[in-house]
Amino acid sequence: YSKMSMSATSSDTSSWASLESIASQTKVGAALNTEQESRANGTGAPFVQNKLRLFGSTEKPKLTLFRDHAGWCPYCQKAMLLVEEKQMPINIELVPMRSYG
């Protein structure tokens, strides 16, 4: 165990923008930024908060699925499993469900 002085680890963290810039320079931060961009383009990995899934299609999706924001609805889960299995291009709108508590 070794102690590091504050001067050895200090950097400009006076704002969220500077923290984001510092984080994006790390290997993990760069990978997270790449994944976030690919999700926004509809090409990323399956994720509860995705708003677009294209599966390599260049066409605009014809279907829109309105699903719960938290990803707890069992009917939405089944619908998303079908979308993923069939690789149907789809828009996804997240709806806040206040009935969860």
C-alpha positions as a Python dict, from the first residue, in 0.01 Angstrom:
ca = {
    (1, 'Y'): (0, 0, 0),
    (2, 'S'): (143, 335, -96),
    (3, 'K'): (8, 679, -34),
    (4, 'M'): (-27, 917, -322),
    (5, 'S'): (-6, 1285, -268),
    (6, 'M'): (-290, 1505, -384),
    (7, 'S'): (-58, 1685, -625),
    (8, 'A'): (18, 1357, -805),
    (9, 'T'): (-349, 1283, -870),
    (10, 'S'): (-495, 1631, -898),
    (11, 'S'): (-647, 1763, -1216),
    (12, 'D'): (-907, 2020, -1306),
    (13, 'T'): (-1236, 1882, -1173),
    (14, 'S'): (-1411, 2213, -1130),
    (15, 'S'): (-1702, 2123, -1361),
    (16, 'W'): (-1891, 1824, -1500),
    (17, 'A'): (-1755, 1901, -1844),
    (18, 'S'): (-1396, 1874, -1722),
    (19, 'L'): (-1477, 1549, -1539),
    (20, 'E'): (-1635, 1411, -1855),
    (21, 'S'): (-1330, 1510, -2055),
    (22, 'I'): (-1095, 1343, -1806),
    (23, 'A'): (-1307, 1027, -1794),
    (24, 'S'): (-1328, 1001, -2173),
    (25, 'Q'): (-949, 989, -2191),
    (26, 'T'): (-944, 659, -2002),
    (27, 'K'): (-987, 322, -2176),
    (28, 'V'): (-1318, 252, -2000),
    (29, 'G'): (-1448, 604, -2059),
    (30, 'A'): (-1371, 585, -2430),
    (31, 'A'): (-1548, 247, -2454),
    (32, 'L'): (-1853, 384, -2273),
    (33, 'N'): (-1868, 686, -2504),
    (34, 'T'): (-1843, 461, -2811),
    (35, 'E'): (-2125, 238, -2680),
    (36, 'Q'): (-2342, 541, -2601),
    (37, 'E'): (-2296, 675, -2955),
    (38, 'S'): (-2377, 338, -3112),
    (39, 'R'): (-2693, 307, -2901),
    (40, 'A'): (-2804, 652, -3014),
    (41, 'N'): (-2756, 536, -3376),
    (42, 'G'): (-2958, 219, -3316),
    (43, 'T'): (-2660, -14, -3351),
    (44, 'G'): (-2555, -71, -2990),
    (45, 'A'): (-2606, -362, -2759),
    (46, 'P'): (-2952, -438, -2615),
    (47, 'F'): (-3021, -202, -2325),
    (48, 'V'): (-3333, -102, -2131),
    (49, 'Q'): (-3294, 267, -2216),
    (50, 'N'): (-3245, 221, -2593),
    (51, 'K'): (-3471, 438, -2804),
    (52, 'L'): (-3385, 289, -3142),
    (53, 'R'): (-3290, -59, -3269),
    (54, 'L'): (-3194, -91, -3637),
    (55, 'F'): (-3011, -428, -3663),
    (56, 'G'): (-2820, -312, -3971),
    (57, 'S'): (-3125, -178, -4155),
    (58, 'T'): (-3092, 154, -4337),
    (59, 'E'): (-3467, 217, -4343),
    (60, 'K'): (-3653, 420, -4086),
    (61, 'P'): (-3839, 181, -3851),
    (62, 'K'): (-4212, 147, -3918),
    (63, 'L'): (-4295, 28, -3566),
    (64, 'T'): (-4287, 218, -3239),
    (65, 'L'): (-4303, 35, -2908),
    (66, 'F'): (-4419, 232, -2606),
    (67, 'R'): (-4265, 62, -2305),
    (68, 'D'): (-4212, 129, -1938),
    (69, 'H'): (-3918, 344, -1839),
    (70, 'A'): (-3780, 106, -1576),
    (71, 'G'): (-3797, -213, -1784),
    (72, 'W'): (-4006, -401, -1527),
    (73, 'C'): (-4322, -459, -1730),
    (74, 'P'): (-4333, -831, -1817),
    (75, 'Y'): (-4533, -765, -2136),
    (76, 'C'): (-4273, -511, -2253),
    (77, 'Q'): (-3996, -757, -2174),
    (78, 'K'): (-4161, -1025, -2386),
    (79, 'A'): (-4216, -780, -2671),
    (80, 'M'): (-3851, -671, -2659),
    (81, 'L'): (-3734, -1032, -2658),
    (82, 'L'): (-3935, -1091, -2974),
    (83, 'V'): (-3793, -773, -3135),
    (84, 'E'): (-3439, -883, -3050),
    (85, 'E'): (-3496, -1240, -3172),
    (86, 'K'): (-3655, -1134, -3503),
    (87, 'Q'): (-3423, -830, -3537),
    (88, 'M'): (-3705, -600, -3637),
    (89, 'P'): (-3606, -234, -3673),
    (90, 'I'): (-3806, -42, -3412),
    (91, 'N'): (-3843, 294, -3242),
    (92, 'I'): (-3882, 275, -2867),
    (93, 'E'): (-4056, 540, -2659),
    (94, 'L'): (-4006, 516, -2285),
    (95, 'V'): (-4312, 592, -2074),
    (96, 'P'): (-4278, 677, -1703),
    (97, 'M'): (-4488, 435, -1502),
    (98, 'R'): (-4571, 591, -1169),
    (99, 'S'): (-4761, 285, -1055),
    (100, 'Y'): (-4437, 118, -942),
    (101, 'G'): (-4427, 324, -625),
}
